[in-house]
Amino acid sequence: MGFISIVGGLILGVIFFSIVNDMFNITYFGFKGISSTFMSCWSAGAIIIFLLGFVAKWILIIGVVIWILTKIFNGKKA
């Protein structure tokens, strides 16, 4: 469900800012219009949220394993 909302939001954002793009004639990073800045940030944010959704559980598992190991070996020299 989260993936659908991210993709839907990305598509709506691209459509909205491509319409706004015609109102402004500023070139930014090779794209025309001030809305390209917002569209780029929106796309990058959606990609980051999507990727963090996949790796968040692994980051949590690795953090718990490291925490357990520090509790086990606390005060002991390796």
C-alpha atoms as a printed R data frame, in Angstrom:
   type eleno elety resid chain resno      x      y       z
1  ATOM     1    CA   MET     A     1  0.000  0.000   0.000
2  ATOM     2    CA   GLY     A     2  2.869  2.349   0.769
3  ATOM     3    CA   PHE     A     3  4.449  1.662  -2.600
4  ATOM     4    CA   ILE     A     4  1.210  2.559  -4.378
5  ATOM     5    CA   SER     A     5  0.932  5.836  -2.482
6  ATOM     6    CA   ILE     A     6  4.556  6.741  -3.218
7  ATOM     7    CA   VAL     A     7  4.218  5.995  -6.920
8  ATOM     8    CA   GLY     A     8  0.851  7.755  -7.067
9  ATOM     9    CA   GLY     A     9  2.259 10.803  -5.319
10 ATOM    10    CA   LEU     A    10  5.252 10.819  -7.636
11 ATOM    11    CA   ILE     A    11  3.056 10.638 -10.734
12 ATOM    12    CA   LEU     A    12  0.746 13.385  -9.468
13 ATOM    13    CA   GLY     A    13  3.764 15.514  -8.567
14 ATOM    14    CA   VAL     A    14  5.307 15.076 -12.007
15 ATOM    15    CA   ILE     A    15  2.012 15.982 -13.710
16 ATOM    16    CA   PHE     A    16  1.443 18.994 -11.458
17 ATOM    17    CA   PHE     A    17  4.936 20.392 -11.814
18 ATOM    18    CA   SER     A    18  5.072 19.752 -15.554
19 ATOM    19    CA   ILE     A    19  1.966 21.955 -15.827
20 ATOM    20    CA   VAL     A    20  3.580 24.598 -13.612
21 ATOM    21    CA   ASN     A    21  6.763 24.231 -15.671
22 ATOM    22    CA   ASP     A    22  5.070 25.955 -18.605
23 ATOM    23    CA   MET     A    23  4.422 29.046 -16.473
24 ATOM    24    CA   PHE     A    24  8.104 29.728 -15.741
25 ATOM    25    CA   ASN     A    25 10.926 29.945 -18.272
26 ATOM    26    CA   ILE     A    26 13.961 29.379 -16.037
27 ATOM    27    CA   THR     A    27 16.484 26.704 -16.990
28 ATOM    28    CA   TYR     A    28 17.802 24.676 -14.056
29 ATOM    29    CA   PHE     A    29 20.066 21.620 -14.414
30 ATOM    30    CA   GLY     A    30 19.130 21.349 -18.063
31 ATOM    31    CA   PHE     A    31 15.409 21.433 -17.360
32 ATOM    32    CA   LYS     A    32 13.227 24.375 -18.220
33 ATOM    33    CA   GLY     A    33 11.236 26.034 -15.478
34 ATOM    34    CA   ILE     A    34 11.479 26.674 -11.766
35 ATOM    35    CA   SER     A    35  9.289 23.662 -11.084
36 ATOM    36    CA   SER     A    36 12.104 21.355 -12.189
37 ATOM    37    CA   THR     A    37 13.723 22.049  -8.816
38 ATOM    38    CA   PHE     A    38 10.635 20.865  -6.972
39 ATOM    39    CA   MET     A    39 10.145 17.917  -9.309
40 ATOM    40    CA   SER     A    40 13.757 16.813  -8.791
41 ATOM    41    CA   CYS     A    41 13.441 17.074  -5.012
42 ATOM    42    CA   TRP     A    42 10.115 15.235  -5.104
43 ATOM    43    CA   SER     A    43 11.589 12.419  -7.198
44 ATOM    44    CA   ALA     A    44 14.666 12.102  -5.000
45 ATOM    45    CA   GLY     A    45 12.527 12.091  -1.861
46 ATOM    46    CA   ALA     A    46 10.226  9.411  -3.244
47 ATOM    47    CA   ILE     A    47 13.173  7.224  -4.232
48 ATOM    48    CA   ILE     A    48 14.808  7.618  -0.810
49 ATOM    49    CA   ILE     A    49 11.584  6.780   1.031
50 ATOM    50    CA   PHE     A    50 11.032  3.775  -1.229
51 ATOM    51    CA   LEU     A    51 14.578  2.455  -0.690
52 ATOM    52    CA   LEU     A    52 14.515  3.068   3.066
53 ATOM    53    CA   GLY     A    53 11.343  1.009   3.229
54 ATOM    54    CA   PHE     A    54 13.255 -1.957   1.869
55 ATOM    55    CA   VAL     A    55 16.397 -1.555   3.962
56 ATOM    56    CA   ALA     A    56 14.862 -0.302   7.217
57 ATOM    57    CA   LYS     A    57 14.302 -3.798   8.588
58 ATOM    58    CA   TRP     A    58 17.915 -4.755   7.833
59 ATOM    59    CA   ILE     A    59 19.227 -1.610   9.505
60 ATOM    60    CA   LEU     A    60 17.101 -2.436  12.556
61 ATOM    61    CA   ILE     A    61 18.283 -6.072  12.648
62 ATOM    62    CA   ILE     A    62 21.951 -5.084  12.312
63 ATOM    63    CA   GLY     A    63 21.516 -2.458  15.052
64 ATOM    64    CA   VAL     A    64 19.942 -4.997  17.416
65 ATOM    65    CA   VAL     A    65 22.718 -7.530  16.732
66 ATOM    66    CA   ILE     A    66 25.409 -4.917  17.405
67 ATOM    67    CA   TRP     A    67 23.609 -3.823  20.593
68 ATOM    68    CA   ILE     A    68 23.399 -7.441  21.830
69 ATOM    69    CA   LEU     A    69 27.080 -8.026  21.054
70 ATOM    70    CA   THR     A    70 28.087 -4.891  22.960
71 ATOM    71    CA   LYS     A    71 26.039 -6.067  25.963
72 ATOM    72    CA   ILE     A    72 27.649 -9.522  25.834
73 ATOM    73    CA   PHE     A    73 31.220 -8.286  25.443
74 ATOM    74    CA   ASN     A    74 30.939 -5.178  27.619
75 ATOM    75    CA   GLY     A    75 34.046 -4.968  29.763
76 ATOM    76    CA   LYS     A    76 35.681 -7.997  28.144
77 ATOM    77    CA   LYS     A    77 38.741 -7.547  26.007
78 ATOM    78    CA   ALA     A    78 38.566 -9.164  22.605
